[in-house]
Amino acid sequence: MKIDILTLFPGMFDSLLGESIVKKAQERELLEINTHDFRDFANDKHNKVDDYPYGGGAGMLLQVGPIDRTLKSIGGAPHVVLLDPTGRKFDQKVAEELAEEKELVLICGHYEGYDERIRELVDEEVSIGDFVLTGGELGAAVMIDAVSRLIPGVLGNEDSAVTDSHSSGLLEHPQYTRPEDYDGKLVPEVLLSGNHAKIKEWQTKESLRKTLERRPELLENYKFNTLEEKLYNELLAELPKPEKEREFDSPAIREFWAEHSPEPDADYIAEPFGATGLWQIVLEGKKTATSSLEILYKYDEVPEPYVGSYYVTLDDELNPVAITQTTEVRKYKFKDATPEIGLLEGEGDLTLSYWRRAHKNIFRKWLKEDYDYKFHDDLVVVTEIFKVVYAIPNVQK
């Protein structure tokens, strides 16, 4: 494979791509990497490659001319990739696709952005993640490292690339080497048994376990083979079941619903809020949302909330004080929560940071106590936004 990098800082790649696997791949002529300083293709005496945006705006934009002339100097018919935060997310699947190319060009941006016409020169745009870097050089190095591992002959063991985390769609199983016993921490007995079928089954099950615990979203569209499906079902059966929650029902609740509900024949759920006194800010109109985790609905085998569902709000003594109706349901990763969520939840100082701290603590507690499951920021949050359709008058607020 031949990879050409367009950059203003070619020296950054000397160490990044001059060591380890990538270096050996180049020495064995399995990989050719060239850097091109597109400042050399500027057409003025100052070698200028950027300018102010038409219409105004902050920062400087890379000009299309130097990039176009650099691409023409490379020639051939390479697959051209623009590193840009608006591009598709780089992952193992993208790495595998790029590894099929014979010639690849990576354009590293800098400054505020690109002249839009540069995008017309490329085959696709790729981002390595939702964060800001000074330029595209580090992203290009990451992509080259991931892609080069997939080139036949680059790795000493061809199975290594196949069994790496994410290559199979699952996280890699735990691995051990000598000593067999380190301060009482033992290598699992099955790995010492010599029974290859049992070892393979253990590795598969532990790979599934790690994925379920740390990246459950990877399993949503995963295509299980027969063994994997069997072991995954075993894992789900092994999950500790929480004690059945108390069902909040009483003649007083049923009577309250029948008398005050806008739809007496509709289904409803009666429940208190998770913390003391939250019912009060519901009645005051300060709290108009509540959140849980998608995975908790799955583990508890209860349906997720939907627009139009009704709830009877209970006070701290489990007396009915209000009826609410869900008006909107939002789903997002915990790390992607917005400041609006803090305002809608109405708790503490109403900030997103408060919401994150409070909900991370309660989610960790629920997951650990009920399922021995580790919280992480990629878990999907389900937020219900609701309105009060009836509140009992003269309630102490």
RORO-124636 format. One record per residue: y, z, x of N, C-alpha, C, CB in turn; residue in three letters. Coordinates in steps of 0.001 Angstrom, whole numbers, plus 500000, padded with zeros to 6 digits. Glycine has a CB too. Layout:
! residues N
YZXYZXYZXYZXALA
...
***
This chain:
! residues 397
498802500000500842500000500000500000501249500000500878500005501227499046MET
502263499274500402503549499240501108504602499872500207503952497770501501LYS
505326500861500752506369501550499993507687501428500745506001503047499757ILE
508702500903500065510052500816500628510958501788499883510609499358500540ASP
511755502529500640512639503535500061514079503142500312512347504935500644ILE
514867503042499256516304502790499374517014504130499314516818501825498247LEU
517746504466500375518348505790500484519581505753501372517335506794501030THR
520472506688501149521612506871502045521283507814503195522808507400501270LEU
520103508467503116519745509473504118518316509250504603519900510898503542PHE
518065508159505327516698507871505783516120508953506681516673506561506516PRO
516979509680507391516484510730508278515769511853507555517612511297509060GLY
516051512021506258515399513085505497513888512882505416515986513160504095MET
513423511640505572512001511345505390511198511491506678511834509945504851PHE
511887511677507819511173511746509082510141512863509092512148511936510217ASP
510538514047508650509598515168508640508759515199507369510348516479508789SER
509383514840506231508662514910504958507450513990504935509591514559503812LEU
507588512817505520506505511830505470505867511604506832507024510512504929LEU
506213512450507799505671512290509145504654513347509509506775512311510141GLY
504082513992508532503097515038508782501903514874507839503734516437508613GLU
500815515548508168499671515735507282499059514428506787500081516563506109SER
498667514402505518497911513288504949498694511985505006497527513594503513ILE
499981512039504658500783510813504632500897510215506033502186511096504057VAL
501069511059507023501142510570508414499828509896508816501463511740509390LYS
498704510540508498497402509980508864497152508657508145496279510977508539LYS
497600508578506882497427507334506127498185506189506785497899507513504678ALA
499365506490507312500147505450507997499498505073509322501595505926508235GLN
498995506067510055498350505796511337497095504935511163497992507111512034GLU
496420505113510022495199504346509745495513503037509030494226505178508903ARG
496802502740508902497281501500508283496809501336506835496822500308509101GLU
496615502452506172496318502427504738497610502481503929495394503604504351LEU
498680502891504590499968503063503922501080502660504888500158504538503434LEU
501995501856504403503169501466505184504415501948504443503212499910505417GLU
505260502731505130506472503265504507507682502819505315506417504819504409ILE
508640502221504647509875501787505295511070502387504563509973500238505323ASN
512065502822505312513299503307504700514419502312504940513681504693505255THR
515293502156503958516409501212504041517686501929503644516168499969503135HIS
518609502026504558519913502617504260520765501535503594520610503179505566ASP
520939501660502273521637500578501580523135500564501884521422500699500085PHE
523612501548502657524985501467503136525155500285504105525390502788503822ARG
524046499895504738524089498746505653524356497442504908522775498638506429ASP
524221497482503582524406496270502791525707496309501984523219496074501856PHE
526594497233502359527923497247501746528699496033502253528689498582502070ALA
529680495588501486530392494364501865531848494610502251530338493375500732ASN
532170495853502651533520496103503155533425496830504489534357496928502133ASP
534533496895505192534516497447506556534227498934506588535836497185507236LYS
534396499606505449534132501050505402532711501365504950535123501732504472HIS
531908500331504721530529500517504249530475501363502976529679501173505344ASN
531365501067502057531457501851500833530379501409499847532857501712500201LYS
529685502383499246528607502078498297528852502704496934527273502559498844VAL
529965503400496774530227504068495500531684503836495098529917505594495597ASP
531987504081493813533355503921493340533513504710492047533709502415493126ASP
534769504823491602535070505573490379534605504800489142536584505869490284TYR
534166505503488106533696504816486890534850504227486081532899505783486012PRO
534648503022485541535610502457484596535667503357483366535224500992484201TYR
536872503543482827537026504379481646537204505841481962535856504215480760GLY
537126506185483248537307507578483644536016508372483590538333508232482766GLY
536060509552484116534889510429484161534763511091485510533621509653483845GLY
533958512133485544533794512906486778532876512183487753533239514303486470ALA
533135512365489034532243511886490073532343510402490359530864512206489709GLY
531451509968491254531416508587491717530079507966491329531640508507493254MET
530078506644491145528871505909490791528450504996491928529087505099489512LEU
527127504881492135526628503916493102526882502506492587525123504137493379LEU
527352501639493463527650500257493090526373499425493047528655499638494074GLN
526388498416492216525208497576492065524998496659493267525321496750490803VAL
526082496182493910525968495206494990525071495639496134527312494906495525GLY
525340496790496787524499497202497916523025497354497547525006498505498476PRO
522751497853496348521365498019495918520705496651495745521294498828494599ILE
521420495729495083520871494395494847520586493677496156521830493567493996ASP
521519493753497089521330493052498356520190493661499170522620493077499169ARG
520017494979499090518908495618499802517573495172499228519029497147499732THR
517485495118497900516247494672497256515912493239497654516365494780495727LEU
516910492375497706516665490981498081516207490860499523517918490148497870LYS
516682491766500379516274491715501787514809492109501962517163492633502630SER
514304492932501054512902493363501129511980492220500732512653494591500222ILE
512387491463499716511602490319499281510318490726498588511285489442500452GLY
509427489760498456508156490008497794508326490213496304507478491207498400GLY
507319490834495689507363491125494248506945492567494004506445490153493453ALA
507703493515494563507316494920494433507587495457493034508054495763495459PRO
506931496584492731507230497340491510508375498289491861505952498131490966HIS
509518498109491231510729498852491615510953500022490671511967497924491615VAL
511097501210491254511269502447490492512619503072490841510107503446490780VAL
513384503383489829514656504085490002514435505560489698515771503482489082LEU
514715506432490661514593507863490401515823508322489639514426508668491723LEU
515618508785488409516742509112487543516298510182486538517272507837486810ASP
517145511170486268516753512256485351516475511793483926517831513300485319PRO
516910510584483550516648510094482196515323509338482112517788509192481736THR
514633509175483244513383508407483257512215509178482692513058507976484654GLY
511077508493482605509871509178482105509408510187483131508733508166481790ARG
508810511262482634508420512381483489507264511995484407508034513592482636LYS
507424512256485681506372511979486655505266513011486520506935511973488091PHE
504043512537486367502892513426486327501712512694486956502566513878484860ASP
500529513281486865499371512684487527499044511307486962498162513598487394GLN
499229511134485673498957509830485056499876508753485635499133509910483523LYS
501161509087485799502103508132486384501725507857487838503560508666486292VAL
501333508906488567500909508720489962499740507750490045500521510070490598ALA
498783507887489131497616506997489125498032505556488823496576507478488089GLU
498984505388487916499468504047487605500144503412488826500447504095486419GLU
501010504191489491501735503659490652500792503369491816502820504643491095LEU
499701504132491907498751503921493001498039502575492887497724505046493026ALA
498102501957491713497484500645491520498351499514492077497218500409490037GLU
499621499824492359500533498795492871500274498526494352501999499221492658GLU
500462497267494756500326496935496173501635497168496925499878495479496335LYS
502762496921496235504077497126496839504938497947495878504762495759497175GLU
505595498946496416506391499863495604507755500048496260505668501233495431LEU
508789500046495461510136500344495954510674501531495172511087499102495819VAL
511166502537495878511764503721495256513247503754495601511052505035495728LEU
514093503791494582515544503838494794516021505270494581516292502851493831ILE
516585505856495634517070507238495584518568507244495281516779507979496924CYS
518927507832494185520335507907493809521062509016494542520466508111492323GLY
522352509022494372523206510060494934524502510047494131523472509833496477HIS
525381510972494395526648511060493666526378511347492176527468509739493831TYR
527293510928491318527199511270489892526158510444489156528542511086489227GLU
525936509210489589524978508372488886525037506942489377525227508419487395GLY
524561506019488515524451504615488878525357503749488009523004504149488757TYR
525807502653488569526337501565487752525172501104486856526919500365488652ASP
525420500978485571524355500675484620523612499387484981524930500563483216GLU
524267498486485662523632497214486000522521497366487032524668496246486515ARG
522492498485487733521381498738488664520074498849487886521633500037489493ILE
520140499405486682518931499577485872518294498236485516519259500349484595ARG
519091497184485514518565495862485202517758495281486356519697494925484843GLU
517835495916487533517126495425488714515761496070488893517956495663489945LEU
515427497068488059514219497858488284513197497617487182514562499347488366VAL
511953498018487478510871497901486496510758499140485620509549497652487200ASP
511106500295486170511066501519485378511893502606486045509618501992485182GLU
512186503649485268512912504812485762512016506029485623514253505013484996GLU
512015506904486643511113508053486682511888509292487099509931507799487650VAL
511542510416486487512126511720486834511005512668487220512963512306485648SER
511228513494488241510180514455488616510319515774487870510214514713490116ILE
511338515924487026511449517159486260512838517389485713511051518322487105GLY
512927518366484838514191518665484175515002519672484975513943519193482767ASP
515459519236486138516331520068486974517185519129487816515499521060487884PHE
518202519668488442519165518831489152518975518963490663520606519211488758VAL
518877517817491331518838517768492786520061516998493284517515517108493291LEU
520379517167494564521538516483495139521332514975495181521819517007496543THR
520115514551495424519800513131495489518347512905495169520134512560496858GLY
517908511645495233516539511312494865515535511397495986516505509966494312GLY
515975511790497192515078511755498348513885512710498206515855512096499605GLU
514139513931497779513030514882497631512069514424496534513568516295497311LEU
512619513873495460511764513349494402510894512203494905512609512883493223GLY
511466511318495712510703510198496269509572510706497162511628509257497066ALA
509861511736497958508828512301498835507689512891498020509427513374499754ALA
508029513580496935507005514147496050506125513026495484507664514959494895VAL
506756511967494997506000510864494412505103510192495438506945509843493805MET
505615509983496646504820509330497686503611510178498053505677509063498932ILE
503801511479498175502685512361498499501604512284497427503171513804498657ASP
502019512349496141501057512320495035500340510974494954501764512614493708ALA
501082509897495152500496508556495049499574508269496229501602507491494975VAL
499978508653497429499204508312498626497814508949498598499954508757499884SER
497688510110497985496380510774497897495377509944497107496528512150497254ARG
495887509071496250495022508292495373494626506946495970495704508073494054LEU
495183506605497127494837505347497791493446505491498410495902504968498882ILE
492525504602498113491165504707498667491173504844500185490341503486498270PRO
490425505836500686490298506052502109491277507028502705490431504790502791GLY
492324507400501956493337508306502506492787509714502672494575508334501606VAL
492081510215501664491510511561501754490144511484502414491402512219500350LEU
489814512515503176488522512543503842487372512553502858488431513740504741GLY
487535513274501752486500513352500718487038512655499484486098514840500402ASN
486415511540499095486931510762497966486921511557496668486118509493497793GLU
486060512596496596486009513406495376487212514321495255484735514230495343ASP
487918514560496362489021515522496337490095515121495344489630515663497720SER
490479513843495349491533513385494439491083513452493003491956511969494776ALA
489775513221492774489258513221491401489210514629490835487865512591491350VAL
488862515613491677488692516976491180489948517828491284487587517644491925THR
491018517288491869492279518031491913492722518408490506493375517204492612ASP
493467519539490405494072519894489128494890518729488613494947521153489260SER
494770518461487312495483517412486576494814516052486675496893517306487078HIS
494034515767487731493405514453487803492398514277486682492727514255489158SER
491684515331486353490697515255485283491313515547483922489562516220485552SER
492561515985483924493185516429482674493122517926482505492527515765481496GLY
492359518606483385492226520070483341492717520660484659490744520493483067LEU
493036521950484649493359522641485893492070522894486670494109523979485611LEU
492188522905487985491001523050488824490428524453488726491331522722490276GLU
489104524536488810488403525823488753488674526648490010486889525602488582HIS
488466527978489963488638528813491162487651528391492257488443530315490813PRO
488076528533493512487211528197494637487197529340495644487673526889495311GLN
486112529430496411485929530525497366485358529978498669484998531621496782TYR
485658530670499775485033530363501055484668531686501738485986529497501960THR
484158531635502954483742532850503651484935533771503910483051532496504974ARG
484740535095503925483461535808503797483024535962502338483566537185504447PRO
481754536242502182481179536423500850481728537680500181479651536496500935GLU
482006538703500997482528539974500483483768540330501308481437541127500555ASP
484916540392500650486147540785501341486717542006500640487191539616501368TYR
486586543180501302487073544444500743486567544679499327488590544468500752ASP
485318544342499092484726544574497771484975543470496765485241545842497217GLY
485766542475497134486016541328496254484959540265496565487482540755496447LYS
484037540065495627482858539254495869483014537836495352481658539894495238LEU
482367536910496033482236535546495527481287535583494334481716534563496642VAL
481605534897493229480705534888492075479282534506492483481221533919491006PRO
478318535236491964476926535078492371476400533664492127476061536076491636GLU
476843533025491054476326531706490715476631530684491816476914531237489385VAL
477743530863492543478116529918493588477220530055494825479577530122493977LEU
476484531150494899475583531378496035474138531054495670475688532832496516LEU
473900530668494421472539530516493913471839529255494394472560530523492426SER
472626528217494730472004526943495097471591526115493902470810527187495959GLY
471781526630492708471443525909491476472633525026491098471082526906490305ASN
472568523754491432473723522865491272474118522673489815473429521521491895HIS
473147522672488931473465522516487501474244523724486999472172522329486666ALA
473806524909487390474501526137486966475887526218487585473682527385487348LYS
475989525799488848477292525813489529478258524870488827477142525414491019ILE
477774523664488486478618522696487787479070523249486434477863521365487594LYS
478183523914485719478532524490484422479579525587484582477282525049483726GLU
479412526431485610480373527504485868481733526918486202479886528413487012TRP
481761525915487067483031525306487465483741524689486264482799524240488546GLN
482984524014485423483565523384484237484144524427483295482517522543483506THR
483379525495483079483839526537482149485080527238482689482722527567481895LYS
485097527504484006486262528181484586487482527272484615485945528664485998GLU
487268525983484765488371525020484682488966525023483281487889523599485056SER
488102525043482286488567525120480897489285526433480635487392524963479927LEU
488741527520481190489341528842480976490762528898481555488460529944481616ARG
490904528400482793492217528427483442493221527564482671492106527940484902LYS
492754526413482193493641525529481433494051526182480118492956524176481165THR
493103526814479439493399527489478173494392528619478370492118528029477543LEU
494271529343479476495145530481479731496539530063480185494524531378480767GLU
496605529029481039497876528717481694498584527478481145497642528533483153ARG
497834526486480705498444525253480219497713524771478962498419524160481318ARG
497704525564477898496918525189476707497339523871476098497026526260475664PRO
498587523444476324499033522181475737498271520984476307500527521997475966GLU
497674521145477517496901520053478097495633519763477300496543520378479534LEU
495193520750476526493950520600475765494160519935474414493307521945475563LEU
495417519797474002495682519311472655495133517915472430497161519324472381GLU
495272517025473416494787515649473270493655515330474255495940514665473472ASN
493064516381474813492008516186475806490717515728475127491765517487476601TYR
490036514759475716488784514258475174487626514974475869488675512713475350LYS
487009515912475170485912516706475720484629515879475777485692517979474880PHE
483870516029476861482503515514476832481609516573476181481997515152478279ASN
480333516288476050479434517187475310479381518573475936478025516598475250THR
479240518640477270479172519932477953480483520690477808478835519740479435LEU
481592520005478006482901520656477921483150521219476523484013519668478294GLU
482779520464475517482987520943474144482170522200473879482616519849473128GLU
480927522217474357480065523396474208480680524612474907478656523111474778LYS
481120524426476145481671525539476912483015525995476353481823525145478376LEU
483811525059475860485107525421475268484902526270474020485924524154474922TYR
483936525908473196483640526706472005483139528092472385482603525996471129ASN
482386528178473483481947529495473970483156530338474375480973529340475171GLU
484111529696475060485313530418475482486085530957474284486214529507476317LEU
486255530132473266486980530577472078486263531740471413487147529423471084LEU
484922531684471414484148532772470800484262534057471609482675532373470666ALA
484504533922472920484615535104473786485962535803473667484386534709475226GLU
486955535112473129488276535727473008488195536972472141489294534731472419LEU
488770538084472614488724539301471799489466539107470487489318540484472567PRO
488858539533469427489481539426468115490308540676467840488414539222467013LYS
491544540517467449492363541687467137491881542359465868493831541295466998PRO
492210543622465769491901544304464524492620543598463392492299545799464586GLU
491942543501462260492541542819461122493825543526460735491564542767459928LYS
494878542717460635496159543304460284496127543867458869497273542271460419GLU
496872544906458698496978545507457386497584544496456418497824546799457438ARG
496963544317455278497487543416454266498501544166453423496351542840453385GLU
499719543677453443500797544360452735500827543868451290502173544120453434PHE
500225544653450437500172544313449023500119545613448234498942543397448696ASP
500771545616447123500797546798446267501298546377444900501693547927446871SER
501041547172443886501581546859442555503098546720442574501178547939441557PRO
503782547542443396505233547486443456505701546136444022505775548647444310ALA
504971545626445042505338544333445630505103543215444622504532544069446925ILE
503949543247443966503642542208442980504649542220441832502222542396442433ARG
505030543414441397506011543538440323507378543022440773506119545000439863GLU
507761543346442014509028542876442574509051541351442598509244543444443998PHE
507964540767443051507888539301443113507979538682441720506584538862443796TRP
507224539206440799507203538642439442508576538707438786506182539380438576ALA
509329539768439070510615539979438411511735539180439062510967541449438422GLU
511701539025440382512861538474441080512645537108441736513293539430442115HIS
511421536617441775511180535346442435511709534180441609509697535168442702SER
512292533170442267512709531961441538511499531135441087513635531098442421PRO
510341531385441695509102530702441315507970531729441262508763529547442320GLU
507850532467440188506865533559440108505430533123440348506950534212438769PRO
505111531850440068503736531386440241503445530879441657503444530292439245ASP
504463530828442494504269530335443861503584531382444736505614529935444481ALA
502978530912445841502379531836446813503478532482447646501362531097447732ASP
503196533669448146504148534359449009503393535266449962505170535169448176TYR
504082535673451013503547536646451969504502537812452014503351536023453393ILE
503962539023451923504782540229452042504540540844453414504458541255450904ALA
505617541098454146505451541686455474506751542305455964504966540632456468GLU
506640543339456791507832543894457433508148543089458684507633545396457781PRO
509352543216459203509671542603460481509091543459461602511205542432460648PHE
508980542847462800508277543508463886508957544738464445508073542559464968GLY
510254544889464246510968546029464821511710546790463723511956545559465917ALA
511849548078463938512524548930462965513953548459462707512528550377463445THR
514297548372461440515680548086461065516053546626460977516568548724462014GLY
515141545710461346515504544294461294515740543823459854514410543447461947LEU
515067544450458906515268544067457507516727544247457092514353544893456589TRP
517397545210457718518793545470457352519697544299457721519291546744458035GLN
519491543709458924520364542597459302519994541316458562520298542364460809ILE
518786541286457976518449540182457074519317540288455813516922540201456707VAL
519399541479455254520198541676454043521685541455454309519973543079453486LEU
522111541746455526523520541559455867523850540094456176523885542432457061GLU
522831539254456211523055537845456504523209537541457973524252537375455789GLY
522947538522458841523099538321460279521852537699460906523413539644460957LYS
520710537964460306519450537413460822518944536361459847518378538538461033LYS
518876535118460307518421534025459452517271533256460085519570533079459152THR
516609533869461073515472533203461710514538534242462315515951532208462795ALA
513291533865462473512296534707463136511331533792463876511536535624462108THR
510763534280464975509972533414465847508630534031466204510741533106467111SER
507645533172466377506338533561466888505863532454467827505309533806465719SER
504604532525468264504049531521469159503016530670468431503422532185470389LEU
503033529384468714502069528472468095500641528931468365502271527039468614GLU
500381529408469575499023529788469939498537530995469136498949530089471426ILE
499457531864468706499061533018467898498581532582466519500228534002467761LEU
499229531580465953498746531060464664497332530507464815499697529959464123TYR
497068529823465940495746529240466160494695530324466349495767528313467374LYS
495027531323467175494054532373467435493798533226466202494525533247468576TYR
494841533480465418494682534293464212494111533491463049496013534894463811ASP
493989532171463272493436531274462252494201531380460934491956531586462020GLU
495536531362461079496397531362459895497286530126459971497260532682459803VAL
497650529575458815498486528366458836499879528647459376498591527774457437PRO
500470527639460004501844527770460474502803527730459283502185526649461490GLU
503992528291459439504969528287458340505402526869457997506198529134458707PRO
505871526693456800506334525383456359507587525552455522505237524643455560TYR
508366524504455437509597524539454651509241524782453184510407523211454817VAL
509926525757452584509690526092451184508836527326450975509052524947450505GLY
508205527858452041507364529039451877508218530282451612506488529250453124SER
507664531194450835508369532410450440507798533638451144508297532595448924TYR
508694534602451388508293535887451955508986537007451186508636535962453473TYR
508261538107450999508873539332450500509138540214451705507960540059449438VAL
510408540502451954510788541337453086510619542808452722512242541047453517THR
509945543543453592509714544968453374510571545787454324508225545317453559LEU
511005546953453867511758547842454748510792548645455606512675548786453930ASP
511321549597456353510477550357457275509461551241456557511339551210458171ASP
509694551503455265508751552294454459507836551386453641509514553255453522GLU
507896550082453920507073549075453251507435548887451780505621549451453364LEU
508685549167451455509183548886450114509798547497450081510213549949449673ASN
509608546712449015510204545379448939511714545458448749509574544580447799PRO
512448544694449582513912544737449500514532543355449348514478545409450728VAL
513778542291449620514366540955449537513274539905449443515268540678450750ALA
513686538720449003512820537545449012513537536467449826512492537046447543ILE
512835535884450793513414534811451603512588533542451434513486535219453099THR
513222532423451720512528531141451668512818530365452951512958530322450414GLN
511774529810453558511914529047454785512604527715454501510542528816455438THR
513673527434455250514429526192455053514221525190456184515904526502454921THR
513735525663457317513515524768458450512525525414459407514851524440459175GLU
511690524614460049510754525096461070510989524288462345509256524971460586VAL
511230524976463450511454524311464737510362524712465719512852524664465308ARG
509910523741466507508906524007467536509442523509468879507538523321467187LYS
509306524325469910509829523984471232509182524912472249511393524096471278TYR
509197524501473504508683525375474553509644526546474762508480524588475876LYS
509091527704475108509908528899475305511038528628476290509044530064475799PHE
510737527888477349511745527621478383512867526726477868511092526975479599LYS
512633526036476733513630525105476207514442525693475053512951523836475749ASP
514315526994474799515098527623473726516591527450473991514748529127473600ALA
517359527266472931518797527019473049519591528243472597519204525783472221THR
520857528335472976521684529473472549521740529650471030523087529304473078PRO
521571528562470280521614528672468824520519529601468302521476527289468185GLU
519374529628468994518267530486468549518678531954468582517019530266469431ILE
519400532352469644519878533730469726520802534076468578520587533961471038GLY
521661533140468199522581533380467085521834533480465767523626532272467006LEU
520872532587465540520127532593464289519272533844464138519255531363464201LEU
518704534304465264517857535509465186518691536761464915517059535688466492GLU
519959536757465366520886537819464993520626539179465604520880537960463556GLY
519886539230466699519524540528467285520303540788468570518014540586467568GLU
520476542077468894521141542445470140522553541904470213520346541949471321GLY
522890541309471367524252540781471545524353539308471164524701540965472991ASP
523309538782470502523273537421469963523164536335471032524501537178469142LEU
522983536714472295522919535712473361521490535208473549523451536296474680THR
521384534033474167520070533487474475519342534363475485520196532061475006LEU
520060534922476451519414535766477458518781536999476819520427536190478529SER
519482537590475837518898538738475129517646538293474380519927539368474142TYR
517749537161473679516594536663472910515412536423473834516953535358472157TRP
515667535809474988514574535536475931513900536828476389515101534763477150ARG
514720537811476799514147539071477289513319539758476204515261540013477776ARG
513908539876475010513236540606473930511942539901473510514175540752472717ALA
512006538591473365510831537882472881509779537694473975511236536535472321HIS
510190537571475215509194537503476284508396538805476329509872537232477654LYS
509088539929476161508396541223476177507420541357475023509403542360476128ASN
507853540998473814506976541160472659505843540145472688507772541023471360ILE
506114538913473129505047537919473221504012538334474261505625536537473569PHE
504487538833475398503555539317476421502660540426475863504329539829477654ARG
503279541337475125502537542465474558501474541972473582503495543444473852LYS
501862541099472660500902540585471681499747539850472359501603539653470693TRP
500070538975473294499036538178473947498102539035474783499667537114474814LEU
498659540005475505497848540843476375496956541782475570498740541645477313LYS
497537542463474595496780543472473847495725542841472947497724544323473009GLU
496066541734472304495148541156471328494191540131471913495925540525470231ASP
494608539443472981493789538340473468493565538344474970494412537057473078TYR
494139539296475696494058539329477149494480537978477731492628539694477605ASP
495589537462477199496095536129477546497450536281478211496196535212476286TYR
497700535480479253498950535593480005500053534732479393498727535193481463LYS
501209535328479243502375534584478757502899533661479848503488535551478291PHE
503391532474479442504103531602480382505158530813479610503113530634481124HIS
506121530280480338507302529673479715507035528349479021508352529469480741ASP
505845527782479216505524526517478557504881526719477185504601525700479437ASP
504648527956476791504083528206475464505049527733474383503762529706475279LEU
504485527203473302505302526647472225505689527747471229504543525506471503VAL
506987527845470977507532528801470023507676528116468655508906529361470519VAL
507357528857467601507591528377466236508664529267465622506265528393465370VAL
509813528705465336510924529454464752511120529033463297512227529231465566THR
511071530021462417511361529786460998512827530138460723510404530628460081GLU
513538529234460136514895529511459664514806529703458154515904528346460046ILE
515425530756457663515241531093456252516564531471455596514240532238456106PHE
516528531540454279517669532025453506517175533117452563518358530862452712LYS
518059534047452239517730535097451274517982534540449870518578536405451531VAL
516941534540449052517106534047447678517274535194446682515904533185447278VAL
516901536401447129517159537587446294517177538810447197516077537744445160TYR
518119539706446976518170540983447697518392542077446678519295540993448789ALA
517662543157446799517795544261445865519210544866446017516678545344446116ILE
519913545104444938521277545630445044521304547090445481521993545485443715PRO
522438547469446081522684548859446441521671549401447447522671549713445204ASN
521119548501448291520244548978449344521076549561450461519344547855449866VAL
520608550667451041521320551303452144521267550378453341520716552696452488GLN
522391549903453816522440548987454952522983549701456182523303547755454622LYS
***
